[in-house]
Amino acid sequence: MFERILVPYDGSSGAERALTKATELAKLCDAHVIILTVYRHHSMLEASLSMVRGSMDPGGNLDETMRQTARDAADYAKSHAKDAGVAKVSAFIKAGQPARTIVAMAHDKECDLIVLGSRGLGSTEGYLLGSVSHKVTGLAECPVLVV
């Protein structure tokens, strides 16, 4: 039924639910789970408005901190999927606009399904311009399961 399932993962409770659902489906179909964590380059203004921050070294590079936080989330999700019994799992991190990056990855990896949470960690942009899940459902070429 499904061969490649993309799971955008940001560490939120919605992403946890999506990861659990994707692992259940993957085990039924012997599918490859592809985990994607997307981080955004933030200007200093955006960084000062951010409500969710990883542990940051005050003298450190914000982009590097965002990248490392994304890597930690992707590594956790990959371990979780393997522990749940999924045989084929890969994890990627990408910088970019979340919805478009998710859709591009699904296209590039020829995914049959995208499973994502209905609510993520969010941002000011999400409140103003709409949710990532809503945008992905409108842009994706493959089916999208929102949990």
Backbone as a chain_set.jsonl record, in Angstrom:
{"seq": "MFERILVPYDGSSGAERALTKATELAKLCDAHVIILTVYRHHSMLEASLSMVRGSMDPGGNLDETMRQTARDAADYAKSHAKDAGVAKVSAFIKAGQPARTIVAMAHDKECDLIVLGSRGLGSTEGYLLGSVSHKVTGLAECPVLVV", "coords": {"N": [[0.824, -1.183, 0.0], [1.649, 1.477, 1.071], [4.898, 2.71, 0.412], [6.871, 4.599, 1.047], [6.866, 6.775, 3.666], [6.523, 10.013, 4.708], [7.373, 11.865, 7.543], [7.025, 14.816, 8.985], [8.723, 16.29, 11.649], [8.759, 18.005, 14.669], [9.042, 17.859, 17.354], [6.816, 18.504, 18.837], [3.649, 17.793, 20.517], [1.731, 17.114, 18.635], [3.35, 16.289, 16.509], [4.482, 14.063, 17.704], [2.227, 12.374, 17.887], [1.762, 12.041, 15.155], [4.112, 10.718, 14.394], [3.829, 8.324, 15.823], [1.508, 7.265, 14.572], [2.469, 7.039, 11.94], [4.501, 5.126, 12.304], [2.977, 2.906, 13.018], [1.528, 2.484, 10.62], [3.687, 2.039, 8.883], [4.766, -0.36, 9.834], [2.682, -2.104, 9.224], [2.708, -2.017, 6.432], [5.298, -2.521, 5.721], [6.855, -0.265, 5.179], [9.136, 2.416, 4.351], [10.11, 4.794, 6.638], [10.479, 8.196, 6.518], [11.887, 10.751, 8.13], [11.571, 14.183, 8.692], [12.934, 17.138, 9.795], [12.406, 20.511, 9.945], [14.014, 23.582, 10.008], [14.11, 27.112, 10.476], [15.873, 29.9, 9.173], [16.482, 32.559, 11.261], [15.998, 36.0, 11.648], [17.504, 38.496, 13.749], [15.422, 39.966, 14.888], [13.204, 38.221, 14.582], [14.175, 36.137, 16.149], [14.189, 37.323, 18.656], [11.503, 37.466, 19.117], [10.716, 34.885, 19.284], [8.99, 32.214, 20.814], [9.703, 29.714, 21.507], [12.634, 28.216, 22.283], [15.734, 26.553, 21.856], [18.356, 25.35, 24.024], [20.558, 27.942, 24.248], [23.726, 29.211, 23.563], [24.795, 32.259, 24.681], [26.748, 33.635, 23.217], [26.77, 32.27, 20.903], [26.112, 31.047, 17.541], [23.046, 31.629, 16.147], [21.767, 30.312, 13.994], [23.257, 27.933, 13.919], [22.58, 26.874, 16.388], [19.821, 26.461, 15.991], [19.971, 24.555, 13.939], [21.248, 22.447, 15.317], [19.343, 21.878, 17.287], [17.281, 20.997, 15.628], [18.558, 18.735, 14.555], [18.813, 17.155, 16.875], [16.088, 16.674, 17.419], [15.355, 15.229, 15.101], [17.031, 12.986, 15.347], [16.029, 11.878, 17.728], [13.404, 11.198, 16.883], [13.975, 9.326, 14.908], [15.197, 7.268, 16.416], [13.013, 6.627, 18.053], [11.177, 5.601, 16.158], [12.603, 3.349, 15.246], [12.779, 1.915, 17.656], [10.114, 1.327, 17.926], [9.808, -0.65, 16.131], [10.082, -0.284, 13.379], [11.63, -1.127, 10.422], [12.958, 0.208, 8.321], [14.232, 3.294, 8.389], [14.921, 6.733, 7.952], [16.416, 9.913, 8.613], [16.253, 13.421, 8.181], [17.411, 16.796, 8.139], [16.444, 20.06, 7.277], [16.806, 23.409, 6.17], [14.49, 26.03, 5.842], [11.296, 27.246, 4.571], [8.686, 25.813, 6.297], [6.249, 24.347, 5.205], [6.604, 24.322, 2.369], [9.12, 23.127, 2.213], [8.61, 20.606, 3.291], [6.794, 19.565, 1.38], [8.439, 19.61, -0.899], [10.412, 17.748, -0.114], [8.848, 15.42, 0.077], [8.191, 15.107, -2.595], [10.796, 14.843, -3.768], [11.726, 12.479, -2.549], [9.895, 10.718, -3.429], [7.534, 10.069, -1.954], [4.732, 8.218, -0.739], [2.898, 8.983, 1.087], [2.229, 11.555, 3.433], [2.489, 12.084, 6.826], [1.4, 14.101, 9.313], [1.294, 16.221, 12.234], [-1.539, 18.038, 13.507], [-1.104, 20.332, 14.892], [1.785, 22.118, 15.455], [4.946, 23.222, 16.809], [4.833, 25.819, 16.043], [4.69, 29.354, 15.116], [4.934, 32.93, 14.949], [4.343, 33.536, 12.328], [2.743, 31.38, 11.606], [0.355, 31.89, 12.98], [-0.494, 34.149, 11.654], [-0.532, 33.542, 8.893], [-1.593, 31.006, 8.485], [-1.784, 27.458, 9.156], [0.905, 25.026, 9.055], [0.151, 22.399, 8.461], [-2.239, 22.813, 7.074], [-1.307, 24.188, 4.799], [0.398, 22.24, 3.698], [-1.424, 20.207, 3.014], [-2.717, 21.463, 0.936], [-0.69, 21.813, -0.967], [0.659, 19.412, -1.466], [1.432, 16.585, -3.557], [0.911, 13.99, -3.018], [-1.124, 11.795, -0.923], [-2.148, 13.168, 2.28], [-2.068, 12.674, 5.674], [-3.456, 14.018, 8.429], [-2.972, 14.2, 11.804]], "CA": [[0.0, 0.0, 0.0], [2.577, 2.609, 1.12], [6.306, 2.304, 0.413], [7.655, 5.649, 1.688], [6.008, 7.663, 4.453], [7.241, 11.172, 5.233], [6.861, 12.373, 8.816], [7.647, 16.04, 9.482], [8.798, 16.142, 13.099], [9.325, 19.185, 15.339], [9.093, 17.639, 18.79], [5.545, 18.869, 19.462], [2.768, 16.649, 20.795], [1.135, 16.735, 17.349], [4.363, 15.527, 15.76], [4.582, 12.759, 18.383], [1.079, 11.578, 17.434], [1.995, 11.705, 13.75], [5.177, 9.714, 14.359], [3.237, 7.062, 16.279], [0.625, 6.777, 13.509], [3.306, 6.648, 10.8], [5.185, 3.862, 12.621], [1.958, 1.856, 12.93], [1.294, 2.232, 9.194], [4.907, 1.493, 8.283], [4.882, -1.768, 10.214], [1.663, -2.845, 8.464], [3.027, -2.01, 4.997], [6.742, -2.648, 5.564], [7.247, 0.966, 4.487], [10.284, 3.196, 4.801], [9.713, 6.052, 7.281], [11.426, 9.279, 6.284], [11.624, 11.811, 9.098], [12.115, 15.475, 8.272], [12.826, 18.264, 10.714], [12.68, 21.746, 9.215], [14.267, 24.762, 10.837], [14.142, 28.342, 9.696], [16.838, 30.948, 9.486], [15.773, 33.649, 11.931], [16.675, 37.275, 11.834], [17.587, 38.834, 15.178], [14.09, 40.373, 15.319], [12.411, 37.0, 14.751], [14.715, 35.392, 17.287], [13.769, 37.964, 19.902], [10.07, 37.222, 19.27], [10.47, 33.449, 19.374], [8.474, 31.735, 22.098], [10.296, 28.404, 21.769], [14.062, 28.255, 21.986], [16.572, 25.5, 22.412], [19.36, 25.955, 24.909], [21.415, 28.727, 23.37], [24.909, 29.874, 24.09], [24.6, 33.668, 24.365], [27.689, 34.097, 22.209], [26.747, 31.312, 19.803], [25.468, 31.324, 16.276], [21.651, 31.22, 16.251], [21.475, 29.299, 12.975], [23.864, 26.671, 14.343], [21.748, 26.385, 17.485], [18.593, 25.949, 15.372], [20.346, 23.329, 13.226], [21.511, 21.396, 16.3], [18.05, 21.525, 17.881], [16.603, 20.189, 14.61], [19.256, 17.441, 14.495], [18.422, 16.407, 18.073], [14.703, 16.23, 17.227], [15.353, 14.185, 14.067], [17.662, 11.785, 15.928], [15.065, 11.303, 18.672], [12.311, 10.593, 16.123], [14.509, 8.123, 14.244], [15.33, 6.252, 17.468], [11.666, 6.241, 18.461], [10.615, 4.744, 15.101], [13.316, 2.064, 15.292], [12.348, 1.228, 18.882], [8.736, 0.879, 17.71], [9.842, -1.811, 15.254], [10.163, 0.042, 11.953], [12.923, -1.621, 9.933], [13.612, 1.178, 7.429], [14.012, 4.665, 8.868], [15.972, 7.735, 7.748], [16.068, 11.226, 9.155], [16.89, 14.544, 7.506], [17.081, 18.147, 8.579], [16.524, 21.032, 6.191], [16.46, 24.791, 6.479], [13.563, 26.576, 4.867], [9.911, 27.482, 4.939], [8.266, 24.444, 6.606], [5.315, 23.661, 4.311], [7.221, 24.102, 1.053], [10.222, 22.185, 2.389], [7.985, 19.288, 3.465], [6.258, 19.14, 0.089], [9.582, 19.341, -1.779], [11.024, 16.487, 0.316], [7.934, 14.345, -0.322], [8.37, 14.944, -4.042], [12.153, 14.352, -4.036], [11.867, 11.102, -2.047], [8.793, 9.951, -4.019], [6.736, 9.535, -0.849], [3.344, 7.842, -1.013], [2.056, 9.534, 2.135], [2.797, 12.456, 4.441], [1.728, 12.024, 8.076], [1.862, 15.198, 10.15], [0.418, 16.669, 13.308], [-2.387, 19.185, 13.181], [-0.542, 21.508, 15.56], [3.205, 21.968, 15.755], [5.474, 24.212, 17.744], [4.267, 27.073, 15.58], [5.446, 30.598, 15.069], [4.074, 34.081, 14.683], [3.894, 33.412, 10.95], [1.645, 30.417, 11.574], [-0.874, 32.544, 13.42], [-0.901, 35.162, 10.682], [-0.668, 33.06, 7.526], [-2.198, 29.682, 8.412], [-0.969, 26.376, 9.694], [1.738, 24.231, 8.154], [-0.627, 21.245, 7.987], [-3.182, 23.306, 6.067], [-0.55, 24.478, 3.58], [0.886, 20.984, 3.117], [-2.539, 19.513, 2.358], [-3.015, 22.157, -0.316], [0.416, 21.797, -1.925], [1.229, 18.077, -1.677], [0.981, 15.772, -4.675], [0.531, 12.685, -2.477], [-2.065, 11.936, 0.2], [-1.66, 13.712, 3.539], [-2.847, 12.286, 6.846], [-3.239, 14.969, 9.51], [-3.434, 13.588, 13.062]], "C": [[0.872, 1.252, 0.0], [3.995, 2.062, 1.157], [7.191, 3.293, 1.158], [6.713, 6.639, 2.35], [6.87, 8.782, 5.028], [6.563, 11.659, 6.502], [7.625, 13.646, 9.175], [7.596, 16.007, 11.01], [9.469, 17.361, 13.716], [9.377, 19.031, 16.851], [7.809, 17.979, 19.523], [4.706, 17.622, 19.737], [2.065, 16.191, 19.521], [2.085, 15.911, 16.509], [4.568, 14.152, 16.384], [3.447, 11.842, 17.937], [1.271, 11.14, 15.99], [3.058, 10.617, 13.617], [4.64, 8.347, 14.784], [2.352, 6.454, 15.195], [1.434, 6.298, 12.312], [4.028, 5.328, 11.071], [4.2, 2.699, 12.567], [1.702, 1.476, 11.475], [2.5, 1.567, 8.539], [5.074, 0.018, 8.61], [3.874, -2.621, 9.447], [2.056, -3.035, 7.003], [4.485, -2.325, 4.698], [7.302, -1.448, 4.785], [8.481, 1.589, 5.127], [9.739, 4.491, 5.403], [10.84, 7.057, 7.079], [11.026, 10.429, 7.197], [12.294, 13.091, 8.616], [11.866, 16.508, 9.367], [13.279, 19.512, 9.969], [12.935, 22.859, 10.23], [14.376, 25.96, 9.92], [15.293, 29.222, 10.138], [16.036, 32.08, 10.108], [16.637, 34.902, 11.963], [16.732, 37.544, 13.335], [16.219, 39.266, 15.709], [13.215, 39.145, 15.548], [12.884, 36.21, 15.958], [14.25, 36.001, 18.6], [12.284, 37.741, 20.165], [9.741, 35.755, 19.48], [10.012, 33.053, 20.764], [9.111, 30.408, 22.481], [11.747, 28.454, 21.351], [14.725, 27.033, 22.574], [17.535, 26.145, 23.386], [20.376, 26.658, 24.027], [22.572, 29.318, 24.147], [24.781, 31.345, 23.712], [25.558, 34.194, 23.298], [27.657, 33.252, 20.958], [26.006, 31.812, 18.575], [24.041, 30.781, 16.338], [21.297, 30.157, 15.223], [22.053, 27.941, 13.363], [23.063, 26.051, 15.488], [20.452, 25.787, 16.945], [18.866, 24.628, 14.666], [20.556, 22.184, 14.213], [20.219, 20.941, 16.992], [17.252, 20.648, 16.917], [17.23, 18.804, 14.521], [18.864, 16.572, 15.689], [17.001, 15.856, 17.93], [14.636, 15.088, 16.211], [15.953, 12.887, 14.597], [16.727, 11.09, 16.905], [13.97, 10.552, 17.916], [12.768, 9.308, 15.437], [14.652, 6.983, 15.253], [13.964, 5.724, 17.891], [11.046, 5.28, 17.443], [11.292, 3.372, 15.095], [12.891, 1.255, 16.506], [10.931, 0.682, 18.749], [8.665, -0.293, 16.739], [9.852, -1.529, 13.767], [11.561, -0.315, 11.465], [13.683, -0.572, 9.118], [13.243, 2.597, 7.85], [15.192, 5.529, 8.465], [15.472, 9.063, 8.264], [16.898, 12.296, 8.461], [16.531, 15.832, 8.228], [17.295, 19.074, 7.382], [16.19, 22.406, 6.738], [15.48, 25.268, 5.426], [12.198, 26.848, 5.449], [9.279, 26.102, 5.134], [7.37, 23.767, 5.579], [5.95, 23.353, 2.958], [8.373, 23.1, 1.129], [9.694, 20.768, 2.548], [7.5, 18.744, 2.124], [7.386, 18.81, -0.891], [10.255, 18.016, -1.413], [10.149, 15.301, -0.09], [8.074, 14.062, -1.817], [9.73, 14.306, -4.362], [12.329, 12.885, -3.645], [10.765, 10.177, -2.556], [7.941, 9.27, -2.945], [5.305, 9.267, -1.287], [2.373, 8.521, -0.054], [2.87, 10.481, 3.001], [1.895, 12.347, 5.665], [2.267, 13.14, 8.963], [0.81, 15.596, 11.174], [-0.372, 17.893, 12.903], [-1.885, 20.471, 13.83], [0.908, 21.227, 15.882], [3.648, 22.992, 16.775], [5.064, 25.611, 17.339], [5.212, 28.244, 15.601], [4.455, 31.729, 14.873], [3.518, 33.987, 13.273], [2.702, 32.455, 10.846], [0.324, 31.032, 11.978], [-1.39, 33.513, 12.355], [-1.25, 34.578, 9.319], [-1.29, 31.68, 7.406], [-1.235, 28.607, 8.84], [-0.172, 25.652, 8.621], [0.921, 23.072, 7.599], [-1.622, 21.668, 6.905], [-2.463, 23.567, 4.739], [-0.079, 23.199, 2.902], [-0.245, 20.257, 2.401], [-2.895, 20.167, 1.03], [-1.939, 22.024, -1.373], [0.896, 20.397, -2.308], [0.594, 17.366, -2.87], [0.508, 14.392, -4.216], [-0.492, 12.876, -1.362], [-1.383, 12.439, 1.459], [-2.618, 13.273, 4.642], [-2.481, 13.244, 7.973], [-3.824, 14.351, 10.774], [-3.339, 14.585, 14.199]], "O": [[0.847, 2.015, -0.965], [4.272, 1.078, 1.841], [8.147, 2.895, 1.823], [5.876, 7.26, 1.694], [7.832, 8.523, 5.75], [5.347, 11.843, 6.543], [8.766, 13.563, 9.629], [6.548, 15.728, 11.594], [10.589, 17.718, 13.352], [9.72, 19.98, 17.557], [7.722, 17.759, 20.731], [5.014, 16.534, 19.25], [1.829, 14.995, 19.347], [1.676, 14.943, 15.867], [4.804, 13.178, 15.669], [3.674, 10.669, 17.642], [0.976, 9.998, 15.64], [2.91, 9.697, 12.812], [4.965, 7.331, 14.17], [2.436, 5.255, 14.929], [1.118, 5.261, 11.728], [4.155, 4.498, 10.171], [4.558, 1.612, 12.114], [1.663, 0.294, 11.133], [2.35, 0.644, 7.737], [5.48, -0.767, 7.754], [4.188, -3.748, 9.063], [1.778, -4.075, 6.406], [4.871, -2.39, 3.53], [8.106, -1.6, 3.866], [8.815, 1.321, 6.281], [8.985, 5.207, 4.746], [11.995, 6.802, 7.422], [9.95, 11.007, 7.047], [13.447, 13.075, 8.184], [10.733, 16.717, 9.801], [14.385, 19.566, 9.433], [12.173, 23.047, 11.178], [14.696, 25.833, 8.738], [15.639, 29.281, 11.317], [15.028, 32.513, 9.549], [17.831, 34.86, 12.261], [16.056, 36.863, 14.106], [15.883, 38.969, 16.855], [12.558, 39.034, 16.583], [12.07, 35.671, 16.707], [13.951, 35.279, 19.551], [11.844, 37.819, 21.312], [8.606, 35.416, 19.817], [10.571, 33.497, 21.767], [9.068, 30.013, 23.646], [12.053, 28.708, 20.186], [14.343, 26.54, 23.635], [17.526, 27.365, 23.553], [20.986, 26.037, 23.157], [22.406, 29.851, 25.244], [24.668, 31.656, 22.527], [25.207, 35.109, 22.553], [28.438, 33.488, 20.036], [25.364, 32.863, 18.591], [23.85, 29.585, 16.559], [20.597, 29.197, 15.545], [21.41, 26.911, 13.159], [22.893, 24.833, 15.541], [20.03, 24.72, 17.392], [18.081, 23.686, 14.781], [20.094, 21.069, 13.972], [20.034, 19.751, 17.247], [16.622, 19.675, 17.331], [16.517, 17.806, 14.423], [18.61, 15.378, 15.527], [16.742, 14.704, 18.28], [13.942, 14.096, 16.433], [15.433, 11.806, 14.322], [16.634, 9.863, 16.917], [13.641, 9.416, 18.255], [12.03, 8.323, 15.393], [14.265, 5.851, 14.964], [13.783, 4.519, 18.066], [10.459, 4.265, 17.819], [10.622, 2.349, 14.955], [12.665, 0.049, 16.404], [10.585, -0.313, 19.387], [7.596, -0.87, 16.538], [9.65, -2.442, 12.967], [12.557, 0.141, 12.027], [14.907, -0.475, 9.213], [12.104, 3.038, 7.69], [16.341, 5.115, 8.615], [14.268, 9.309, 8.344], [18.084, 12.107, 8.189], [15.474, 15.937, 8.85], [18.214, 18.883, 6.585], [15.385, 22.541, 7.659], [15.624, 24.945, 4.247], [11.969, 26.705, 6.65], [9.329, 25.285, 4.215], [7.714, 22.68, 5.115], [5.839, 22.231, 2.462], [8.573, 22.313, 0.205], [10.267, 19.828, 1.999], [7.769, 17.593, 1.781], [7.293, 17.831, -1.632], [10.629, 17.247, -2.299], [10.665, 14.284, -0.553], [8.075, 12.907, -2.241], [9.806, 13.347, -5.131], [13.011, 12.135, -4.344], [10.696, 9.008, -2.174], [7.664, 8.073, -3.011], [4.741, 9.998, -2.101], [1.179, 8.625, -0.336], [4.048, 10.242, 3.269], [0.678, 12.498, 5.559], [3.443, 13.136, 9.328], [-0.384, 15.347, 11.007], [0.063, 18.684, 12.067], [-2.202, 21.568, 13.371], [1.228, 20.218, 16.509], [2.837, 23.558, 17.508], [4.955, 26.498, 18.186], [6.36, 28.15, 16.035], [3.267, 31.493, 14.656], [2.356, 34.318, 13.039], [1.768, 32.699, 10.083], [-0.713, 30.731, 11.387], [-2.6, 33.667, 12.186], [-2.166, 35.065, 8.657], [-1.499, 31.219, 6.284], [-0.023, 28.815, 8.882], [-0.526, 25.664, 7.443], [0.984, 22.785, 6.404], [-1.818, 20.948, 5.926], [-2.966, 23.201, 3.677], [-0.147, 23.079, 1.679], [-0.05, 19.745, 1.299], [-3.33, 19.487, 0.1], [-2.237, 22.112, -2.564], [1.483, 20.222, -3.376], [-0.594, 17.516, -3.154], [-0.212, 13.707, -4.942], [-0.706, 13.999, -0.905], [-0.201, 12.18, 1.687], [-3.828, 13.479, 4.547], [-1.334, 13.279, 8.42], [-5.009, 14.019, 10.825], [-3.682, 14.259, 15.335]]}, "num_chains": 1, "name": "protein.A"}
